[in-house]
Amino acid sequence: MNLTQHLAEEVIRRLEKNIPFAMNMMDKRGMMIASTNPNRVGDIHSGAQEVIQRLETVIIDENNQHQFPNTKKGVNVPLYFDDKIIGVFGITGEPEEVLPIAKVLKVTVEIMIEQIFQEREQFHSEQMLQHWLQKLFHPLLVNEEEVVEDGKWLIPEEEAARYQIVLIQGEGASFHLRDIERQIARACPDILFITAFQKDEVVLCLKQEEPSMNQVRKLSIADFSVAVGTKELGILGMRKSYMYAKQLLTDVKEKGNPALVEDYKLEIVTAHIPREEMTHVFADEIKALNQLQEEYRHTLKMYIRQHFQLSSTAKALHIHRNTLNYRLEMIEKKVGLSPKNARDIFSLWLLLQHGT
């Protein structure tokens, strides 16, 4: 790794808040690439060149300063990354005063460089992952072979590996990525990746030999909608799982508890019925249903939610059972479909699902 000016400036910026001494960083040529004194950036530091040549600390004091042009009294230490010298760190001051500080800062700076490097590597990897996911999850998968091949570099695919996509959606979800990750890790330790896919969407991939539904059902993220896709084989299976989860999010608005495709199979299948086909076949019923007072529509939805049980529906609506029966009769009279007939109630449910 090369010690770049941008990296060196970041190190100096972090240090100068707490260190009351002038500091410099030089690359392997001995050129100053960052300093608390910007006027020195670009100068050749002969003391740093000596450090690089000897691979050891060089102390400059009043006795030897004349040997090192364009330098000040202080201590210059070699910086290593991956057991290779990458540059020099210098601190200005009386050597006996700054030498102990220089020894500590040498270790500190090397740790900071490694940390910054890892942060940038992680950022770069995250950017690559997000770019690949944009292609994998695009509604029109243009080049299937290319996407799968690219995925092998990012996802260590194993034979018979099964993936399950979890979507977390809500306002500003991407800004809460790390909080979401911590919450999920407690319920599902086998996370392959988690990333902010869009501003209001976080995508998570679980990789398990035998994904546990009990484990997945424990997911609970307040203030966000959570949809869990199907368990699928391979990279293209990951895409299928995402598509199911995405579709589920359009139907389920409840926040907090996860919605699993396994629990909404009928909704997933019927969602593929063309809308124009629905409006053509059920034209009269849709018109009548749309003309119903909201009170009747709400009653119908609650009746379905309560599994067609009259007593529990009446209780949930806080009305008398006779009132409920009257409303259901009125729905049949106005729409032409009976809520107490199996085929008719399925048709009514279907029309409500399609947003009529």
Number of C-alpha atoms within 10 A of each C-alpha: 10 11 20 15 16 10 17 22 17 15 20 20 14 12 18 14 8 8 13 8 14 15 22 26 28 32 25 19 15 22 21 25 23 27 24 18 10 11 9 16 18 14 14 19 25 17 28 32 22 17 23 24 11 11 16 14 22 19 19 22 17 11 8 10 16 12 11 16 11 13 18 19 20 25 28 30 25 23 27 21 15 9 7 10 18 20 27 31 27 29 25 20 18 16 19 12 12 17 20 11 15 23 14 10 19 19 13 14 20 19 14 18 20 15 12 15 14 12 12 12 12 12 12 12 13 17 14 14 20 18 12 17 17 14 17 25 17 12 10 9 13 11 10 12 10 11 17 17 12 14 18 12 10 13 14 9 14 10 7 10 17 21 29 26 29 26 24 29 23 15 13 14 21 21 14 13 17 13 12 20 17 11 14 20 12 11 15 19 13 14 16 15 15 22 19 20 19 14 13 16 22 24 21 23 21 20 20 17 10 10 16 10 10 9 12 19 15 14 21 18 17 12 15 23 23 29 28 27 26 21 22 20 18 17 20 17 18 22 24 22 24 27 18 19 25 21 16 24 21 9 16 16 14 14 18 15 17 22 26 22 21 13 9 13 13 11 18 17 9 12 16 8 12 10 11 10 10 15 16 10 10 14 12 12 19 19 13 15 21 14 12 14 10 11 9 16 17 12 19 23 15 18 23 17 12 15 10 16 12 16 14 16 23 20 12 13 14 10 12 14 16 11 11 22 15 12 17 20 17 15 22 16 12 15 19 15 20 20 22 13 11 9 11 15 18 15 17 21 15 18 17 16 13 16 10 14
